[in-house]
Amino acid sequence: MYSYALLEPGCYYLAQETEDAPVITIKVNVESDHCLYVTKYMETPVLEWKKKNDTLFDIIECLTDEKAKEWETLYKESQETFYEEEEDDE
């Protein structure tokens, strides 16, 4: 088990919150004395405060700047496609 305290602000991580959970991308936006304000990228981004001692099952890797930019581009494109499809349904 790992904790959110190991994550550094401004970095993107591939991680699992529990053993059976899917791998997600997590970015640390803000660090306070006892908490981190993170974005968890799933179908839609979830922004929330996490205690530094909250557990993560696994921190798989910290993405390099190059891989983070590549992933951001793909994620934004998929979000735009998702929201365009919703607008078409209306």
PLY file of the C-alpha trace (Angstrom):
ply
format ascii 1.0
element vertex 90
property float x
property float y
property float z
element edge 89
property int vertex1
property int vertex2
end_header
0.00 0.00 0.00
1.05 3.53 -0.77
-0.29 6.92 0.28
-1.12 10.14 -1.50
1.77 11.76 0.41
4.15 10.17 -2.12
2.61 12.13 -5.01
4.21 15.42 -6.08
2.32 18.56 -7.19
2.12 19.14 -10.92
2.81 15.50 -11.79
0.59 12.94 -13.49
0.52 9.42 -12.10
-0.95 6.12 -13.20
-2.36 4.51 -10.09
-4.92 2.11 -8.63
-6.91 3.12 -5.58
-7.81 -0.47 -4.70
-6.58 -3.87 -5.90
-9.58 -4.46 -8.19
-9.91 -0.86 -9.37
-9.01 0.18 -12.90
-5.82 2.12 -13.53
-6.56 5.86 -13.51
-4.57 9.02 -14.10
-4.18 11.27 -11.08
-2.73 14.79 -11.08
-1.83 16.68 -7.91
-2.97 20.30 -8.28
-2.37 21.78 -4.81
-0.57 20.59 -1.68
-1.42 21.84 1.81
0.14 20.76 5.10
-2.15 17.74 5.45
-3.98 17.29 2.15
-3.68 17.24 -1.63
-6.20 18.64 -4.09
-6.17 16.13 -6.93
-7.83 15.53 -10.26
-8.75 11.92 -10.96
-9.30 11.43 -14.66
-12.04 8.96 -15.39
-14.95 9.34 -17.86
-15.16 12.86 -16.49
-12.55 14.52 -14.28
-13.18 14.36 -10.53
-11.55 17.08 -8.41
-11.30 16.39 -4.70
-9.22 16.83 -1.58
-7.41 13.73 -0.34
-5.64 13.37 3.00
-1.95 12.70 2.55
-2.35 9.50 4.56
-5.23 8.20 2.36
-4.11 4.98 0.74
-3.49 3.96 -2.84
-3.16 0.29 -3.70
-0.45 0.98 -6.28
1.39 3.91 -7.83
2.36 2.39 -11.15
4.38 5.26 -12.56
4.85 8.99 -12.79
4.37 10.06 -16.40
7.22 11.94 -18.06
6.40 15.44 -19.32
6.35 14.08 -22.87
3.95 11.23 -22.03
1.76 13.55 -19.93
1.35 15.94 -22.89
0.62 13.04 -25.23
-1.98 11.66 -22.80
-3.56 15.15 -22.26
-4.04 15.56 -26.00
-5.76 12.19 -26.32
-7.91 12.75 -23.22
-9.08 16.18 -24.41
-9.92 14.79 -27.85
-11.95 11.97 -26.30
-13.79 14.45 -24.06
-14.63 16.69 -27.04
-15.95 13.69 -28.97
-18.01 12.56 -25.96
-19.63 15.99 -25.49
-20.24 16.43 -29.24
-22.14 13.13 -29.26
-24.26 14.28 -26.29
-25.15 17.53 -28.09
-26.18 15.57 -31.19
-28.59 13.51 -29.09
-30.49 16.60 -27.91
0 1
1 2
2 3
3 4
4 5
5 6
6 7
7 8
8 9
9 10
10 11
11 12
12 13
13 14
14 15
15 16
16 17
17 18
18 19
19 20
20 21
21 22
22 23
23 24
24 25
25 26
26 27
27 28
28 29
29 30
30 31
31 32
32 33
33 34
34 35
35 36
36 37
37 38
38 39
39 40
40 41
41 42
42 43
43 44
44 45
45 46
46 47
47 48
48 49
49 50
50 51
51 52
52 53
53 54
54 55
55 56
56 57
57 58
58 59
59 60
60 61
61 62
62 63
63 64
64 65
65 66
66 67
67 68
68 69
69 70
70 71
71 72
72 73
73 74
74 75
75 76
76 77
77 78
78 79
79 80
80 81
81 82
82 83
83 84
84 85
85 86
86 87
87 88
88 89
